[in-house]
Amino acid sequence: MRLLLTNDDGIEAMGIQTLARVLQQEHEVLVVSPSTERSANSHSISIRRPLRVTQYAIAGIEGPCYHVEGTPADCVKIGLVHLASGKIDAVISGINHGQNIATDLLYSGTVGAAMEGCVKGLPAMAVSMTPKRMECLQDAALVAKEVIDRGFLQQIPRYTMLNLNVPAIAPAKIRGIRLVSQGFLQYNDEYLLHEDGIRLEGPAIWGPAGSRHMDQPQTDIECLEAGFASLTPISYDMTNHEELHRLRQAFPDLA
């Protein structure tokens, strides 16, 4: 397969470089990544400034590599339209240095980049690892390769993508891959007041330190805690179809 690889941690991140080295063993890889870290950019794009694109050499990666002074979604757009020499078969985003589960998906640049590929009608997958342990990146890349090689990307419908999270534990302790739903996290946001207003002091408690609903079995949260890699199909369609059906019945004149 011809794969477009991107991320939100930047071109120098070990995650994307490790993933590229593993996937190029059996696939053709094009790397298009942000010039610097663009975490929590979600699906944002640049619309009021020019974007500089620079070719970049990465040791051990055979395919062409570029970095873009823009967002992760910008990288996918530019990669597909201007940098790919032919048809791209799938978009892979990651490996993110940290998990992207539950409500993380609303903020994640990793997921946003993969979703851009999904919107373009391509198979796409976001890959993340939790917690941040660089020595486990190779294992996470191998799990991502397993998902790709088993044909999961060919099984999902158009405009649906996969969200993969791999626990950063010893390979022998990873209990396998589980297909699960997206969980829910409520974050404990912490802001500090200063004379010049409200300013966020670094990353507050964004992530697994938040409280969560406990009545959702077989979600990505519980899956990772149990030592499994979680695999969740998601879509850009945010419609609550069950509620839409209920409202149409309650208000038939609006149906």
Accessible surface in RSA format (square Angstrom, percent):
REM  Atomic radii and reference values for relative SASA: ProtOr
REM  Chains: A
REM  Algorithm: Lee & Richards
REM  Probe-radius: 1.40
REM  Slices: 20
REM RES _ NUM      All-atoms   Total-Side   Main-Chain    Non-polar    All polar
REM                ABS   REL    ABS   REL    ABS   REL    ABS   REL    ABS   REL
RES MET A   1    66.22  34.3  30.65  20.3  35.57  84.7  32.50  27.6  33.72  44.7
RES ARG A   2    51.45  21.6  51.45  26.2   0.00   0.0  37.74  51.6  13.71   8.3
RES LEU A   3     0.68   0.4   0.00   0.0   0.68   1.7   0.00   0.0   0.68   1.8
RES LEU A   4     0.05   0.0   0.05   0.0   0.00   0.0   0.05   0.0   0.00   0.0
RES LEU A   5     0.00   0.0   0.00   0.0   0.00   0.0   0.00   0.0   0.00   0.0
RES THR A   6     0.32   0.2   0.32   0.3   0.00   0.0   0.32   0.4   0.00   0.0
RES ASN A   7     0.08   0.1   0.08   0.1   0.00   0.0   0.07   0.2   0.01   0.0
RES ASP A   8     4.50   3.2   4.50   4.5   0.00   0.0   0.00   0.0   4.50   4.5
RES ASP A   9    23.41  16.4  10.84  10.8  12.57  29.7   3.05   7.2  20.36  20.3
RES GLY A  10     2.42   3.0   0.00   N/A   2.42   3.0   2.42   6.6   0.00   0.0
RES ILE A  11     4.45   2.5   4.34   3.2   0.11   0.3   4.34   3.1   0.11   0.3
RES GLU A  12   123.99  71.2 106.02  80.2  17.97  42.8  33.08  64.0  90.90  74.2
RES ALA A  13    11.77  10.8   1.90   2.9   9.87  22.4  10.66  15.0   1.11   2.9
RES MET A  14   100.12  51.8  98.03  64.9   2.09   5.0  73.49  62.5  26.63  35.3
RES GLY A  15     0.00   0.0   0.00   N/A   0.00   0.0   0.00   0.0   0.00   0.0
RES ILE A  16     0.51   0.3   0.42   0.3   0.08   0.2   0.42   0.3   0.08   0.2
RES GLN A  17    28.08  15.7  27.65  20.2   0.43   1.0   0.61   1.3  27.47  20.8
RES THR A  18    16.18  11.5  15.34  15.5   0.84   2.0   7.19   9.7   8.99  13.6
RES LEU A  19     0.00   0.0   0.00   0.0   0.00   0.0   0.00   0.0   0.00   0.0
RES ALA A  20     0.00   0.0   0.00   0.0   0.00   0.0   0.00   0.0   0.00   0.0
RES ARG A  21    86.70  36.4  82.78  42.2   3.92   9.3  41.92  57.3  44.78  27.1
RES VAL A  22     1.66   1.1   1.66   1.5   0.00   0.0   1.66   1.4   0.00   0.0
RES LEU A  23     0.00   0.0   0.00   0.0   0.00   0.0   0.00   0.0   0.00   0.0
RES GLN A  24    33.83  18.9  19.24  14.1  14.60  34.8   6.57  14.0  27.26  20.7
RES GLN A  25   120.26  67.2  83.36  60.9  36.89  87.8  38.33  81.6  81.92  62.1
RES GLU A  26   112.47  64.6  80.37  60.8  32.10  76.4  36.40  70.4  76.07  62.1
RES HIS A  27    25.14  13.7  13.80   9.6  11.34  29.0  19.08  19.7   6.06   7.0
RES GLU A  28    99.55  57.2  88.89  67.2  10.66  25.4  44.03  85.2  55.52  45.3
RES VAL A  29     4.25   2.8   0.34   0.3   3.91   9.4   0.55   0.5   3.70  10.0
RES LEU A  30     9.16   5.1   8.25   5.9   0.91   2.3   8.25   5.8   0.91   2.5
RES VAL A  31     0.94   0.6   0.94   0.8   0.00   0.0   0.94   0.8   0.00   0.0
RES VAL A  32     0.07   0.0   0.07   0.1   0.00   0.0   0.07   0.1   0.00   0.0
RES SER A  33     0.00   0.0   0.00   0.0   0.00   0.0   0.00   0.0   0.00   0.0
RES PRO A  34     0.14   0.1   0.14   0.1   0.00   0.0   0.14   0.1   0.00   0.0
RES SER A  35    29.64  25.0  13.77  18.4  15.88  36.6  13.84  29.5  15.81  22.1
RES THR A  36    92.16  65.5  86.17  87.4   5.99  14.3  72.56  97.5  19.59  29.6
RES GLU A  37   111.60  64.1  89.63  67.8  21.98  52.3  25.90  50.1  85.70  70.0
RES ARG A  38    62.24  26.1  59.66  30.4   2.58   6.1  14.50  19.8  47.74  28.9
RES SER A  39    48.02  40.6  33.01  44.1  15.01  34.6  28.74  61.2  19.27  27.0
RES ALA A  40    74.05  68.1  47.93  74.0  26.12  59.4  49.16  69.2  24.89  65.9
RES ASN A  41    31.78  21.9  24.18  23.4   7.60  18.3   6.97  16.8  24.81  24.0
RES SER A  42    39.12  33.1  38.55  51.4   0.57   1.3  19.79  42.1  19.33  27.1
RES HIS A  43    62.47  34.1  51.13  35.5  11.33  29.0  37.56  38.7  24.91  29.0
RES SER A  44    51.77  43.7  39.56  52.8  12.21  28.1  47.56 101.3   4.21   5.9
RES ILE A  45    79.40  45.2  59.56  44.4  19.85  47.8  59.56  42.9  19.85  53.9
RES SER A  46    28.18  23.8   3.83   5.1  24.35  56.1   7.36  15.7  20.82  29.2
RES ILE A  47   118.59  67.5  80.62  60.1  37.96  91.5  88.31  63.6  30.28  82.2
RES ARG A  48   211.39  88.8 172.75  88.1  38.65  92.0  79.69 108.9 131.71  79.8
RES ARG A  49   113.49  47.6  95.99  48.9  17.49  41.7  58.34  79.7  55.15  33.4
RES PRO A  50   128.06  93.3 107.70  98.2  20.36  74.0 119.12  98.3   8.94  55.5
RES LEU A  51    47.70  26.6  22.21  15.9  25.49  64.1  22.83  16.0  24.87  66.9
RES ARG A  52   159.27  66.9 150.56  76.7   8.71  20.7  41.89  57.2 117.38  71.1
RES VAL A  53    56.05  36.9  27.27  24.7  28.77  69.3  27.27  23.7  28.77  78.0
RES THR A  54    53.46  38.0  50.20  50.9   3.27   7.8  45.10  60.6   8.36  12.6
RES GLN A  55   117.84  65.9  95.25  69.6  22.59  53.8  32.24  68.6  85.60  64.9
RES TYR A  56    66.82  31.2  60.43  34.4   6.39  16.6  42.67  32.1  24.15  29.8
RES ALA A  57   101.69  93.5  69.14 106.7  32.55  74.0  77.51 109.1  24.18  64.1
RES ILE A  58    15.24   8.7   3.49   2.6  11.75  28.3   6.99   5.0   8.25  22.4
RES ALA A  59    87.09  80.1  66.05 101.9  21.04  47.9  78.00 109.8   9.09  24.1
RES GLY A  60    53.21  65.6   0.00   N/A  53.21  65.6  35.77  98.2  17.44  39.1
RES ILE A  61    18.98  10.8   0.38   0.3  18.60  44.8   0.83   0.6  18.15  49.3
RES GLU A  62   151.71  87.1 114.21  86.4  37.50  89.3  50.90  98.5 100.81  82.3
RES GLY A  63    19.75  24.3   0.00   N/A  19.75  24.3  12.03  33.0   7.72  17.3
RES PRO A  64    62.49  45.5  54.40  49.6   8.09  29.4  61.94  51.1   0.55   3.4
RES CYS A  65     3.89   2.9   2.00   2.2   1.89   4.4   0.11   0.3   3.78   4.1
RES TYR A  66    38.49  18.0  38.49  21.9   0.00   0.0  11.95   9.0  26.54  32.7
RES HIS A  67    31.72  17.3  31.72  22.0   0.00   0.0  20.83  21.5  10.89  12.7
RES VAL A  68     0.00   0.0   0.00   0.0   0.00   0.0   0.00   0.0   0.00   0.0
RES GLU A  69    72.67  41.7  68.20  51.6   4.47  10.6  19.97  38.6  52.70  43.0
RES GLY A  70     1.12   1.4   0.00   N/A   1.12   1.4   0.00   0.0   1.12   2.5
RES THR A  71     5.34   3.8   5.34   5.4   0.00   0.0   5.34   7.2   0.00   0.0
RES PRO A  72     0.14   0.1   0.14   0.1   0.00   0.0   0.14   0.1   0.00   0.0
RES ALA A  73     0.08   0.1   0.08   0.1   0.00   0.0   0.08   0.1   0.00   0.0
RES ASP A  74     4.02   2.8   3.04   3.0   0.98   2.3   0.98   2.3   3.04   3.0
RES CYS A  75     0.03   0.0   0.00   0.0   0.03   0.1   0.03   0.1   0.00   0.0
RES VAL A  76     0.11   0.1   0.00   0.0   0.11   0.3   0.11   0.1   0.00   0.0
RES LYS A  77    63.51  31.0  62.91  38.6   0.60   1.4  33.87  30.5  29.64  31.6
RES ILE A  78    24.92  14.2  24.24  18.1   0.68   1.6  24.92  17.9   0.00   0.0
RES GLY A  79     0.00   0.0   0.00   N/A   0.00   0.0   0.00   0.0   0.00   0.0
RES LEU A  80    38.60  21.5  17.71  12.7  20.89  52.5  17.82  12.5  20.78  55.9
RES VAL A  81   102.10  67.2  71.77  65.0  30.34  73.1  76.58  66.5  25.52  69.2
RES HIS A  82   136.82  74.8 104.73  72.8  32.10  82.1  64.60  66.6  72.22  84.0
RES LEU A  83    37.41  20.8  20.51  14.7  16.90  42.5  23.00  16.2  14.41  38.8
RES ALA A  84    22.34  20.5   1.29   2.0  21.06  47.9   1.93   2.7  20.41  54.1
RES SER A  85   110.63  93.5  64.91  86.6  45.72 105.3  56.44 120.2  54.18  75.9
RES GLY A  86    39.91  49.2   0.00   N/A  39.91  49.2  32.66  89.6   7.25  16.2
RES LYS A  87   150.84  73.6 130.91  80.3  19.94  47.5 120.64 108.6  30.21  32.2
RES ILE A  88     9.01   5.1   3.51   2.6   5.50  13.3   3.51   2.5   5.50  14.9
RES ASP A  89    40.84  28.6  36.58  36.4   4.26  10.1   9.03  21.2  31.81  31.7
RES ALA A  90     0.00   0.0   0.00   0.0   0.00   0.0   0.00   0.0   0.00   0.0
RES VAL A  91     0.00   0.0   0.00   0.0   0.00   0.0   0.00   0.0   0.00   0.0
RES ILE A  92     0.00   0.0   0.00   0.0   0.00   0.0   0.00   0.0   0.00   0.0
RES SER A  93     0.00   0.0   0.00   0.0   0.00   0.0   0.00   0.0   0.00   0.0
RES GLY A  94     0.00   0.0   0.00   N/A   0.00   0.0   0.00   0.0   0.00   0.0
RES ILE A  95     0.06   0.0   0.00   0.0   0.06   0.1   0.00   0.0   0.06   0.2
RES ASN A  96    14.86  10.2  14.81  14.3   0.05   0.1   0.05   0.1  14.81  14.3
RES HIS A  97    37.35  20.4  19.59  13.6  17.76  45.4  11.21  11.6  26.14  30.4
RES GLY A  98    16.20  20.0   0.00   N/A  16.20  20.0  16.20  44.4   0.00   0.0
RES GLN A  99    27.94  15.6  15.63  11.4  12.31  29.3   7.61  16.2  20.33  15.4
RES ASN A 100     9.42   6.5   9.42   9.1   0.00   0.0   0.00   0.0   9.42   9.1
RES ILE A 101     5.33   3.0   5.33   4.0   0.00   0.0   5.33   3.8   0.00   0.0
RES ALA A 102     0.00   0.0   0.00   0.0   0.00   0.0   0.00   0.0   0.00   0.0
RES THR A 103    17.97  12.8  17.97  18.2   0.00   0.0  17.97  24.1   0.00   0.0
RES ASP A 104    16.06  11.2  14.00  13.9   2.06   4.9   8.20  19.3   7.85   7.8
RES LEU A 105    20.75  11.6   9.43   6.7  11.31  28.4   9.62   6.8  11.13  29.9
RES LEU A 106   101.19  56.4  85.54  61.2  15.65  39.3  89.02  62.5  12.18  32.8
RES TYR A 107    96.61  45.1  95.21  54.2   1.40   3.6  63.39  47.6  33.22  41.0
RES SER A 108     6.67   5.6   0.44   0.6   6.23  14.3   6.09  13.0   0.58   0.8
RES GLY A 109     0.00   0.0   0.00   N/A   0.00   0.0   0.00   0.0   0.00   0.0
RES THR A 110     0.07   0.1   0.07   0.1   0.00   0.0   0.00   0.0   0.07   0.1
RES VAL A 111     5.75   3.8   5.75   5.2   0.00   0.0   5.75   5.0   0.00   0.0
RES GLY A 112     4.65   5.7   0.00   N/A   4.65   5.7   4.41  12.1   0.24   0.5
RES ALA A 113     0.00   0.0   0.00   0.0   0.00   0.0   0.00   0.0   0.00   0.0
RES ALA A 114     0.00   0.0   0.00   0.0   0.00   0.0   0.00   0.0   0.00   0.0
RES MET A 115    20.23  10.5  20.23  13.4   0.00   0.0  20.23  17.2   0.00   0.0
RES GLU A 116     5.91   3.4   5.91   4.5   0.00   0.0   0.00   0.0   5.91   4.8
RES GLY A 117     0.00   0.0   0.00   N/A   0.00   0.0   0.00   0.0   0.00   0.0
RES CYS A 118     0.08   0.1   0.08   0.1   0.00   0.0   0.00   0.0   0.08   0.1
RES VAL A 119    65.27  42.9  53.12  48.1  12.14  29.3  53.24  46.3  12.03  32.6
RES LYS A 120    93.33  45.5  67.17  41.2  26.16  62.3  31.56  28.4  61.77  65.8
RES GLY A 121    13.24  16.3   0.00   N/A  13.24  16.3   1.03   2.8  12.22  27.4
RES LEU A 122    34.19  19.0  31.08  22.2   3.11   7.8  32.26  22.7   1.94   5.2
RES PRO A 123    38.37  28.0  34.23  31.2   4.14  15.1  37.54  31.0   0.83   5.2
RES ALA A 124     0.00   0.0   0.00   0.0   0.00   0.0   0.00   0.0   0.00   0.0
RES MET A 125     0.00   0.0   0.00   0.0   0.00   0.0   0.00   0.0   0.00   0.0
RES ALA A 126     0.00   0.0   0.00   0.0   0.00   0.0   0.00   0.0   0.00   0.0
RES VAL A 127     0.00   0.0   0.00   0.0   0.00   0.0   0.00   0.0   0.00   0.0
RES SER A 128     0.00   0.0   0.00   0.0   0.00   0.0   0.00   0.0   0.00   0.0
RES MET A 129     0.42   0.2   0.42   0.3   0.00   0.0   0.24   0.2   0.18   0.2
RES THR A 130    19.71  14.0  18.62  18.9   1.09   2.6   6.69   9.0  13.02  19.7
RES PRO A 131    79.23  57.7  75.62  68.9   3.60  13.1  79.23  65.4   0.00   0.0
RES LYS A 132   135.74  66.2 110.24  67.6  25.50  60.7  55.83  50.2  79.91  85.1
RES ARG A 133    96.61  40.6  93.25  47.5   3.36   8.0  31.10  42.5  65.51  39.7
RES MET A 134    55.32  28.6  47.16  31.2   8.16  19.4  42.71  36.3  12.61  16.7
RES GLU A 135   121.40  69.7  87.97  66.6  33.42  79.6  66.34 128.3  55.06  45.0
RES CYS A 136     7.67   5.8   7.01   7.8   0.66   1.6   1.44   3.6   6.23   6.7
RES LEU A 137     2.08   1.2   2.08   1.5   0.00   0.0   2.08   1.5   0.00   0.0
RES GLN A 138    87.69  49.0  85.86  62.7   1.83   4.4  40.79  86.8  46.90  35.6
RES ASP A 139    27.05  18.9  25.20  25.1   1.85   4.4   5.19  12.2  21.86  21.8
RES ALA A 140     0.18   0.2   0.04   0.1   0.14   0.3   0.04   0.1   0.14   0.4
RES ALA A 141     0.00   0.0   0.00   0.0   0.00   0.0   0.00   0.0   0.00   0.0
RES LEU A 142    83.03  46.2  77.11  55.2   5.93  14.9  77.41  54.4   5.63  15.1
RES VAL A 143    16.61  10.9  15.66  14.2   0.95   2.3  16.53  14.4   0.08   0.2
RES ALA A 144     0.00   0.0   0.00   0.0   0.00   0.0   0.00   0.0   0.00   0.0
RES LYS A 145    26.18  12.8  26.18  16.1   0.00   0.0   8.67   7.8  17.50  18.6
RES GLU A 146    74.22  42.6  68.07  51.5   6.15  14.6  27.79  53.7  46.43  37.9
RES VAL A 147     0.00   0.0   0.00   0.0   0.00   0.0   0.00   0.0   0.00   0.0
RES ILE A 148     3.75   2.1   0.13   0.1   3.62   8.7   0.13   0.1   3.62   9.8
RES ASP A 149    66.18  46.4  30.19  30.0  35.99  85.1  28.43  66.9  37.75  37.6
RES ARG A 150   160.44  67.4 123.44  62.9  36.99  88.1  37.89  51.8 122.55  74.3
RES GLY A 151    18.03  22.2   0.00   N/A  18.03  22.2  17.76  48.7   0.26   0.6
RES PHE A 152    40.81  20.4  39.71  24.6   1.10   2.9  40.63  24.6   0.18   0.5
RES LEU A 153     2.00   1.1   0.17   0.1   1.83   4.6   0.17   0.1   1.83   4.9
RES GLN A 154   106.59  59.6  74.74  54.6  31.85  75.8  61.38 130.7  45.21  34.3
RES GLN A 155   148.10  82.8 120.19  87.8  27.91  66.5  35.35  75.3 112.75  85.5
RES ILE A 156    29.76  16.9  14.04  10.5  15.72  37.9  15.63  11.3  14.13  38.3
RES PRO A 157    91.04  66.4  77.37  70.5  13.68  49.7  89.14  73.6   1.91  11.8
RES ARG A 158   158.02  66.3 129.89  66.2  28.12  67.0  58.35  79.8  99.66  60.4
RES TYR A 159    82.64  38.6  80.28  45.7   2.35   6.1  50.57  38.0  32.07  39.5
RES THR A 160    21.02  14.9  20.07  20.3   0.95   2.3   8.02  10.8  13.00  19.7
RES MET A 161     0.00   0.0   0.00   0.0   0.00   0.0   0.00   0.0   0.00   0.0
RES LEU A 162     2.79   1.6   2.79   2.0   0.00   0.0   2.79   2.0   0.00   0.0
RES ASN A 163     1.55   1.1   0.87   0.8   0.68   1.6   0.00   0.0   1.55   1.5
RES LEU A 164     0.00   0.0   0.00   0.0   0.00   0.0   0.00   0.0   0.00   0.0
RES ASN A 165     0.25   0.2   0.25   0.2   0.00   0.0   0.00   0.0   0.25   0.2
RES VAL A 166     0.97   0.6   0.97   0.9   0.00   0.0   0.97   0.8   0.00   0.0
RES PRO A 167     8.57   6.2   6.63   6.0   1.94   7.1   6.63   5.5   1.94  12.1
RES ALA A 168     0.62   0.6   0.00   0.0   0.62   1.4   0.15   0.2   0.47   1.2
RES ILE A 169    47.64  27.1  46.51  34.7   1.13   2.7  47.38  34.1   0.27   0.7
RES ALA A 170    47.68  43.8  38.31  59.1   9.37  21.3  43.63  61.4   4.05  10.7
RES PRO A 171    82.64  60.2  70.18  64.0  12.46  45.3  71.24  58.8  11.40  70.8
RES ALA A 172   104.57  96.1  61.32  94.6  43.25  98.4  74.24 104.5  30.33  80.3
RES LYS A 173   142.51  69.5 131.75  80.8  10.76  25.6  81.05  73.0  61.46  65.5
RES ILE A 174    30.97  17.6  14.17  10.6  16.80  40.5  14.17  10.2  16.80  45.6
RES ARG A 175   149.38  62.7 119.43  60.9  29.94  71.3  43.44  59.4 105.93  64.2
RES GLY A 176    27.40  33.8   0.00   N/A  27.40  33.8  27.29  74.9   0.11   0.2
RES ILE A 177    31.40  17.9  13.65  10.2  17.76  42.8  13.65   9.8  17.76  48.2
RES ARG A 178   117.62  49.4 116.32  59.3   1.30   3.1  37.60  51.4  80.02  48.5
RES LEU A 179   117.57  65.5  88.13  63.1  29.44  74.0  88.79  62.4  28.78  77.5
RES VAL A 180    17.94  11.8   7.80   7.1  10.13  24.4  15.33  13.3   2.61   7.1
RES SER A 181    63.54  53.7  54.76  73.1   8.78  20.2  48.92 104.2  14.61  20.5
RES GLN A 182    70.51  39.4  52.63  38.5  17.88  42.6  13.40  28.5  57.11  43.3
RES GLY A 183     6.21   7.7   0.00   N/A   6.21   7.7   0.21   0.6   6.00  13.4
RES PHE A 184    65.59  32.8  65.27  40.4   0.31   0.8  65.27  39.6   0.31   0.9
RES LEU A 185     6.00   3.3   3.44   2.5   2.56   6.4   3.44   2.4   2.56   6.9
RES GLN A 186   101.96  57.0 101.78  74.4   0.18   0.4  35.52  75.6  66.44  50.4
RES TYR A 187    21.69  10.1  11.65   6.6  10.04  26.1  11.55   8.7  10.14  12.5
RES ASN A 188    70.44  48.6  63.82  61.7   6.63  16.0  21.77  52.4  48.67  47.0
RES ASP A 189    76.18  53.4  48.14  47.9  28.04  66.3  10.00  23.5  66.18  66.0
RES GLU A 190    93.13  53.5  86.34  65.3   6.79  16.2  29.78  57.6  63.35  51.7
RES TYR A 191   113.09  52.8  85.54  48.7  27.54  71.7  60.36  45.4  52.72  65.0
RES LEU A 192    98.00  54.6  96.48  69.0   1.52   3.8  98.00  68.8   0.00   0.0
RES LEU A 193   145.68  81.1 117.10  83.8  28.58  71.8 117.31  82.4  28.37  76.3
RES HIS A 194    69.39  37.9  49.87  34.7  19.52  49.9  40.57  41.8  28.82  33.5
RES GLU A 195   192.14 110.3 147.12 111.3  45.02 107.2  70.54 136.4 121.60  99.3
RES ASP A 196   114.98  80.5  72.17  71.8  42.81 101.2  52.99 124.7  61.99  61.8
RES GLY A 197    33.57  41.4   0.00   N/A  33.57  41.4  32.68  89.7   0.90   2.0
RES ILE A 198   123.76  70.4  90.01  67.1  33.75  81.3  90.03  64.8  33.73  91.5
RES ARG A 199   113.01  47.4 109.83  56.0   3.18   7.6  56.45  77.2  56.55  34.3
RES LEU A 200    72.75  40.5  52.16  37.3  20.59  51.8  52.16  36.6  20.59  55.4
RES GLU A 201    79.92  45.9  59.95  45.4  19.97  47.5  21.52  41.6  58.41  47.7
RES GLY A 202    45.18  55.7   0.00   N/A  45.18  55.7  34.97  96.0  10.21  22.9
RES PRO A 203   123.88  90.3 101.36  92.4  22.53  81.9 106.30  87.8  17.58 109.3
RES ALA A 204    24.53  22.6   2.22   3.4  22.31  50.8  11.71  16.5  12.82  34.0
RES ILE A 205    57.17  32.5  52.89  39.4   4.28  10.3  57.14  41.1   0.03   0.1
RES TRP A 206   103.43  41.5  75.06  36.3  28.37  66.6  74.19  39.6  29.24  47.4
RES GLY A 207     9.09  11.2   0.00   N/A   9.09  11.2   8.79  24.1   0.30   0.7
RES PRO A 208    95.61  69.7  76.19  69.5  19.43  70.6  76.72  63.3  18.89 117.4
RES ALA A 209    65.90  60.6  36.92  57.0  28.99  65.9  49.04  69.1  16.86  44.7
RES GLY A 210     8.97  11.1   0.00   N/A   8.97  11.1   0.00   0.0   8.97  20.1
RES SER A 211    70.11  59.2  58.65  78.3  11.46  26.4  53.13 113.1  16.98  23.8
RES ARG A 212    68.81  28.9  47.39  24.2  21.42  51.0   8.21  11.2  60.60  36.7
RES HIS A 213    98.94  54.1  92.37  64.2   6.57  16.8  57.65  59.4  41.29  48.0
RES MET A 214   142.64  73.9 112.63  74.5  30.01  71.5 104.46  88.8  38.18  50.6
RES ASP A 215   116.01  81.3  89.40  89.0  26.61  62.9  48.44 114.0  67.57  67.4
RES GLN A 216    63.47  35.5  59.09  43.2   4.37  10.4  20.96  44.6  42.51  32.2
RES PRO A 217   107.80  78.6  91.39  83.3  16.41  59.7  97.50  80.5  10.30  64.0
RES GLN A 218   144.28  80.7 131.68  96.2  12.60  30.0  39.93  85.0 104.35  79.1
RES THR A 219     3.14   2.2   3.14   3.2   0.00   0.0   2.51   3.4   0.63   1.0
RES ASP A 220     1.71   1.2   1.71   1.7   0.00   0.0   1.01   2.4   0.70   0.7
RES ILE A 221     9.04   5.1   8.22   6.1   0.81   2.0   8.38   6.0   0.66   1.8
RES GLU A 222    47.55  27.3  43.42  32.9   4.12   9.8  40.28  77.9   7.27   5.9
RES CYS A 223     9.47   7.2   1.90   2.1   7.58  17.8   8.75  22.2   0.72   0.8
RES LEU A 224    18.07  10.1   9.55   6.8   8.51  21.4   9.72   6.8   8.35  22.5
RES GLU A 225   114.22  65.6  74.24  56.2  39.98  95.2  49.21  95.2  65.01  53.1
RES ALA A 226    45.51  41.8  28.38  43.8  17.13  39.0  40.59  57.2   4.92  13.0
RES GLY A 227    10.52  13.0   0.00   N/A  10.52  13.0  10.32  28.3   0.21   0.5
RES PHE A 228    23.56  11.8  23.56  14.6   0.00   0.0  23.56  14.3   0.00   0.0
RES ALA A 229     0.06   0.1   0.06   0.1   0.00   0.0   0.06   0.1   0.00   0.0
RES SER A 230     0.45   0.4   0.45   0.6   0.00   0.0   0.00   0.0   0.45   0.6
RES LEU A 231     0.00   0.0   0.00   0.0   0.00   0.0   0.00   0.0   0.00   0.0
RES THR A 232     5.12   3.6   5.12   5.2   0.00   0.0   4.70   6.3   0.43   0.6
RES PRO A 233    70.65  51.5  54.78  49.9  15.87  57.7  54.98  45.4  15.67  97.4
RES ILE A 234    22.18  12.6  15.33  11.4   6.85  16.5  22.18  16.0   0.00   0.0
RES SER A 235    47.68  40.3  28.23  37.7  19.45  44.8  21.99  46.8  25.69  36.0
RES TYR A 236   102.43  47.8  89.74  51.1  12.69  33.0  61.36  46.1  41.07  50.6
RES ASP A 237    69.70  48.8  47.96  47.7  21.74  51.4  24.04  56.6  45.66  45.5
RES MET A 238   168.54  87.3 132.27  87.5  36.26  86.3 104.79  89.1  63.74  84.4
RES THR A 239    66.09  47.0  43.56  44.2  22.53  53.7  26.02  34.9  40.07  60.6
RES ASN A 240    96.63  66.6  82.34  79.6  14.29  34.4  33.00  79.4  63.63  61.5
RES HIS A 241   111.01  60.7 102.59  71.3   8.42  21.5  82.64  85.2  28.37  33.0
RES GLU A 242   149.36  85.8 137.31 103.9  12.06  28.7  57.47 111.2  91.90  75.0
RES GLU A 243    59.90  34.4  59.08  44.7   0.82   2.0  28.33  54.8  31.57  25.8
RES LEU A 244    64.43  35.9  62.08  44.4   2.34   5.9  63.82  44.8   0.61   1.6
RES HIS A 245   109.15  59.7 107.67  74.8   1.48   3.8  73.74  76.0  35.41  41.2
RES ARG A 246   124.73  52.4 123.30  62.9   1.42   3.4  63.64  87.0  61.08  37.0
RES LEU A 247    71.08  39.6  70.03  50.1   1.05   2.6  70.19  49.3   0.89   2.4
RES ARG A 248   125.26  52.6 119.72  61.0   5.54  13.2  28.19  38.5  97.07  58.8
RES GLN A 249   124.42  69.6  97.50  71.3  26.92  64.1  39.20  83.4  85.22  64.6
RES ALA A 250    56.09  51.6  23.01  35.5  33.08  75.2  34.04  47.9  22.05  58.4
RES PHE A 251   105.20  52.6 104.26  64.6   0.94   2.5 105.15  63.8   0.05   0.1
RES PRO A 252    96.57  70.4  83.14  75.8  13.43  48.8  83.59  69.0  12.97  80.6
RES ASP A 253   123.04  86.2  82.83  82.4  40.21  95.1  53.85 126.7  69.18  69.0
RES LEU A 254   140.33  78.2 107.02  76.6  33.31  83.7 111.95  78.6  28.38  76.4
RES ALA A 255    86.04  79.1  26.77  41.3  59.27 134.8  50.71  71.4  35.33  93.6
END  Absolute sums over single chains surface
CHAIN  1 A    13057.6      10207.5       2850.0       7363.5       5694.0
END  Absolute sums over all chains
TOTAL         13057.6      10207.5       2850.0       7363.5       5694.0
